Each structure stands twice: as C-alpha cells, then as structure tokens.
Amino acid sequence: MTWILPEGAWLQFEAFSTPVQVVRGLGSGSQGQVYEVAVQNEALALKWYLPSCIARDPHLERRLAESIRTTAPNQHFLWPIALLHPTADSLPLVRCRPAGFGYLMPLRPAGYVAAVEHIAGRIAFSLGEALRAAFHLAEAFHALHSKGLCYKDISLGNLFLEPGSGRILICDNDNVDVDGRDLGSVLGTPGFMAPEILMRQAKPGADSDLFSLAVLIFRLLTRHDPLKGKLELAIRCLDEPARRRLYGEDPVFIFDPDDARNRPDPELHQAALVTWPLYPSDLQALFLQTFVAGLKAPSRRALTGQWQEVLARSLDRRQLCGVCGQETFGTQPACWHCHTPLAAPPLLHTPHAAVVVSAGNALHAHHFNKRELPALDRPLARIDPHPGDPALLGLRNLSDRAWRAELADGRMLTLDPGRSCNLAGLRRLETHLGSVSLSQPAAAATAGPLRESAP
C-alpha cells in the first residue's frame, strides 16, 4: 500500500507546536488513511483524508473543529482532539495534492476487535458481554444526543468490542453533526439506515440514529439483521431496487407479531431463532416498538434511556446453567444449550431491584436509587466464585465504605472495602446507599452453601 504520510517521518503541523512522528500505517478506507503516530512519546492515531473525500464533503473541516471544541460525549468515543494542516516545510512529505488535512484521536487500545468479528462468530463473546456492549452503545448515544448532536452513520464498521468485558469504542466520529443541521454528505450505511433516510424523505438526525442504534443492538444480541428473513430469500437478485423495497418501501421485522411474511428461515437464520426467545419480554418490546410502529413513525422509536434501563435490567436476570455454564435470562424453563431444567435462582434484593445470584452479576448505584440512570462502569459489589470451589459464591464490596453484614445465625460482621462475604450465610447487608437482603427460592432454602442452580 502507498501511504500518504511516509512511515517513520517527522512532520510539523500549523498551530501545533509539537512535531509528530508517523510510526506506521494502520489501514485505509474510502475517506482516507489511519496511522499510529507519536506525539511527545504518547501513542495516538491520525486520520488523513483523501482529496476526493474533502471535495465530497466541504463542511468536513468545520464539523471536526466544532467536535474538537465540544469534546467527547463520554469515554466510549475515539473523539477528535486536534485538527492538523501541514506546514510549508512538511508539505513536500505529504504524497497527495492537494495535501489536505487530518486529525488526531486516541489510539484504539490493544484487545479491542472489530464488531463484525463477533457478528461473524469469529471471537468468543458471550450473551452477557453482548448485553453489556449494547448497554454501553445506548449509553454513548444517550450522551451524544444529550449534547444536541447526532452521529448519522453508526454501523458495525464504526464499532469495536473488548471480549471479556463488553466494553466498546466508537470510531469515525467525523460525521457527527448538530442535530437538525445538514452539514454532511453521508446518509448512512445500507442495512443501518432508517427507512425515511433510504427513501430520501428526511435527513439524518437523532431520530434516524435511534433506528440505527436499534439495528446495531439487535445484531449484537442475535448476530442477525432484523429485516432479513424469508422476503430476502425470495429475491433472486438483491439489487438496489430490491434493497429499497426490503429496507425502505416495505420493511418487515422478522419477529413482527402481526406480519409473518418475513420470518427467519429455520435453516439459514438459526442464530436469530435461538437467541430471540432468550431475552426478556421487556427487551423484546423495545425492538418491537422500533421495528414495527417505529419503522414508519420515527417518534415511536425506543429512546436511548429506555435501552439503558431495560438492558441493565436484563443483565440483572443473568443466570448460569449449573451443568454447561451457558447464560440464560429467566425466560425459559430449561437451558437453551444443554436443555437441563433450570432451578429458580436466589436473589439479592435492593430498594429498587432484584439481582440474580450468579457469578459475575453486580450491584450498582441505580439499584438503590430509581432516579439514578443505569451505569455499569462503577459497580458497588460483585458476585465472585470462590477460588477453590466455583459453586461457592461470595459478594465482594467494591465501594470505598465499610458495610455491615447480618448472617443467618444472627451474628454481625464488618465487610471492609475489597473484602467478600459468603452468600450462603448472609441474611442482610447494610450499605451506605441502602440495605440488601438475600432470598432463596422455597425449594432451595437450606442451611448449606449457596450454589449455582443445578438440575
């Protein structure tokens, strides 16, 4: 590949006092090329635009400058931090004419992979991780929309995932604009565009973002397109008129309860058929809200805050099969993977939630205060398996306050920050935010150790 900026070179940019070293090229696309660069020994990323991209999008530089002044909505964005134009001395090193410009942004950390790798089944990414990634995506768009901004072109190509945690990073933020203003040439990515955008009946904005967000969440959770079912399979040539019909003129959600024309094919669309029944009904309802009434009525689409609340509540219901370890969410009597009957799990009760006792589940501030918007990045406590016996579970205090625990035999103990207590003998926990109590299902209430549900 021919790099516009030579690898290893030091470049100077206008209004930027520090020289920038081009360490290596990372990749290229239709807009330009991305590099790893060094600025005062800090590793950053630099995106440099092709002249054709700048010509197509005359407002690009203005949007970037505004985004830099605005700063990132939250930690989930690889947000522009500096606009770069080459100085006269560095201009000869830029291998395109006109030389154009670029921008600096944080470098994507090691361990994050393209979301398409999950959709294709090429990485290990659990259902719980997919729910957490979907939550963080909704959280990111809530922060973006709260600033009066819209993304316009979210798709799998803009999203990176961290296996093991479900954390996300959103790149290509140069299309972000003020909601309601049209200073861009990008309409969206096929398959993620709202019907009214595809049909040129409206311009991209927050309402169309909500549709694209729902598509992306659906694909994270099911690894399938919400509008690709039997109607697509009946088409011999998926050309542009056919795409307009499927995604714009007559879109049909594959699980529309009143229109079965576009159901998933039992052989070709198994991922959707297996995963959809696993998720709680209130989560399914948000998809129905967006992909049935919201297909043609943008104001009916689920909002970012609704996604956050329901996705967080779905994670509270996460339960592990005691035989195969697969995750379930209380929607079926047996494990979807090994078909073992599932026992009712013990629950941790807080003032405003009930959290299933299962390894990896956590307590958060929103469980104690219903006015608190759900957040997953600062857990107050986490359910951990015992190192010597994974079936024995403890609750670890992750806060900076000491808590008081009442045991089943009436004894009291102090649970200092960082320490765990055995859930088997816990009756009640007094935290600085409120009380937590443990309830056992009637058939499982014993004085012995609390274990994960088994057949």
Buried (B, 14 or more C-beta within 10 A) or exposed (E): EEBBBBEEBEBBBEEBEEBBBBBEBBEBEEBBBBBBBBBEEEEBBBBBBBBEBBEBBEBBBEBBEBBBEBEBBBBBBBBBBBBBBBEEEBBEBBEBEEBBBBBBBBBBEEEBBBBBBBBEEEBEBBBBBBBBBBBBBBBBBBBBBEBEBBBBBBBBBBBBBBBEBBBBBBBBBBBBBBBEBEEBEBBBBEBBBBBBBBEEEBBBBBBBBBBBBBBBBBBBBBBBBBBBBBBBEEEEEEEEEBBBBBBBEEBBBBBBEEEEEBBBBEEBBEBBBBBBEBBBEEBBEBBBBBBBEBBEEBEBBBBBBBBBBBBBBBBBBBBBBBBEBBBBBBBEEEBBBEEBEBBBBBBBBBEEBBBBBBBBBBBBBBBBBEEEBBBBEEBBBBBBBBEEEBEBBBBBBBBEEEBEBBBEEEEEBEBEEEBBBBBBBBEBBBBEBEBBBBEBEEEBEEEEBBBBBEE
